[in-house]
Amino acid sequence: MNSEIFLNFLQKLTSIEEKLVSDSELNGGGLHEIKKGGVLKIHTDFNKHPKNNLDRRVNLLLYLNKNWKDSYGGHLELWDENMEKYVNKIKPEFNTMVIFNTNDFSNHGHPDPLNCPSNFSRKSIATYYFSNGRPKNEVNQKLIKNKTYFKNRLGYGNEVISTNENIKNFFRNLKIYKKLKEFEKKYIRSKK
């Protein structure tokens, strides 16, 4: 899934103009497993690669679950930008591949607890693809830190505990902080 042939396929499929590159280190990707009772609340993903500062553009999920029943749940839900409703629901059954553009508005997850038997689990392979730059309309200017943002679904109460990061955001906006983060990415993270 990191081959040049596959990257060219993704480039055509997604119509992304900037050249897509794979992440051979699988930061945040790889094999994922969720067991009975587990959830992945609706969220938008981190938007920058943690080491090379490239923009995260595409998520690819390949499900590995044979004999998965609807009653087990775990369906991937893709929600609208305003978190008012899901627009698509995908059963995590074997050999199903989901590819979607990811940005500051691509809300997704499986928010309800898995109801599978104890000897089952929801398994997938996740790979992410990046580019150098992205359209400005894919960026929420209110989000400062490069992190995953969990969201509340309309009508479900307070599913997500939010924290006030005003003090952190003040420091994040300082030039010295930004220079230190650049130094860390270039000289410290790159050597791990």
Secondary structure, DSSP 8 states (H G I E B T S, - for coil): --SHHHHHHHHHHHT-SS--EE-TT-TT-EEEEEETT--EEEEE---B-TTT--EEEEEEEEE--TT--GGG---EEEE-TTSS-EEEEE---TT-EEEEE-STT-EEEE-S-----TT-EEEEEEEEEEES---GGG--TT--S-S-EE---TTS---S-----HHHHHHHTSHHHHHHHHHIIIIIGGG-
